[in-house]
Amino acid sequence: MDITAAAKLWDADPGWLNTASYGLPPRRAFEELQAVLTEWRHGSNDWQPWDASVGRSRTAFARLVGARPADVSVSSTVSQIMSVVATALPPRAKVVVPEIEFTSNLFPWAVAAEVETVPADRVAESITRDTAAVAFSVVQSATGYVAPVADIVAAARAHDVLVIADASQACGWLPVDVEGVDVLACAAYKWLMAPRGAAFAYLSPRVRERMRPLAANWYGGADEGGSYYGPPLRLADDARAFDLSPAWFSFVGAAPAIELLNELGVERVRAHDVGLANRFRAGLGLEPSDTAIVAVDAPGERLAAAGIRAAVRAGRVRASFHVYTTEDDVDRALDALT
């Protein structure tokens, strides 16, 4: 299925250029969620079929980022994931973070360690033997800047530094791989188009050895479905030990959405998304770029008046383009601005 035909699997109203804030569900995800909500309303089913969606989405996310499902933990927010990852750091650890970094990937380090902020394009060269970890966004949410992940990984490996990446603005449109990364966290309600409340984290074996399961609970038990009551502590021996007890309905919507992305192929989604972003840039007289997020100095009120829904971040209009975005959406936005 080509991307143009795939867009018919969504019910997006014209003018949605704000996936970087939240993504729109494919019809199959919305319908699965509605069916489960009806079951919940009437008490017509057990919760275990809902819980199966957690396993489906874990497997689908693992496939998306080139990981084993056993190395993927489920959660609800990136900040919760990062706060537990912070337990892997030694006392007074130094963490290198870009100057403009979303606070879900900044505040956990500021609480637990010493943070050194550097320009986004100087992260790799700022890693030294005194660095314990480097934490960065694969794609920066305010600017759309795509981090040079390979360079950062190489610099970190040269000094045995933990590599911690937030891929919330990347997974779903940008091919992402966990090779060389210790932690890859992703909130699924943006480019993965899930309900808010589903998040995933690839946790490498070496980082798991250093972490403490601060949110240990029944869902991370070694015996799935048999760790409800009583001691001893018995957690899974893989990334499930760090699972947060899931908000089922969020994962009911996540599973079919991520599975559809895998069917379409992220490379093809990237070509579509970046192509539309560059159409938008060209219409504003800007050079092409490599990102699906475009931040510009423009009168955002004109977009709103024309029914175009975008965002304002760091004082600039931020437009973002995904699989359900059309050329007509782009041209309507350009007409409003120019």
Secondary structure, 3 states (H helix, E strand, C coil): CCHHHHHHHECCCCCECECCCCCCCEHHHHHHHHHHHHHHHHCCCCCHHHHHHHHHHHHHHHHHHCCCHHHEEEECCHHHHHHHHHHHCCCCCEEEEECCCCHHHCHHHHHHCEEEEECHHHCHHHCCCCCCEEEEECECCCCCCECCHHHHHHHHHHCCCEEEEECCCCCCCCCCCCCCCCEEEEECCCCCCCCCCCEEEEECHHHHCCCCCCCCCHHHECCCCCCCCCCCCCECCCHHHHCCCCCHHHHHHHHHHHHHHHHHCHHHHHHHHHHHHHHHHHHCCCCCCCCCEEEECCCHHHHHHCCCECEEECCEEEEECCCCCCHHHHHHHHHHHC
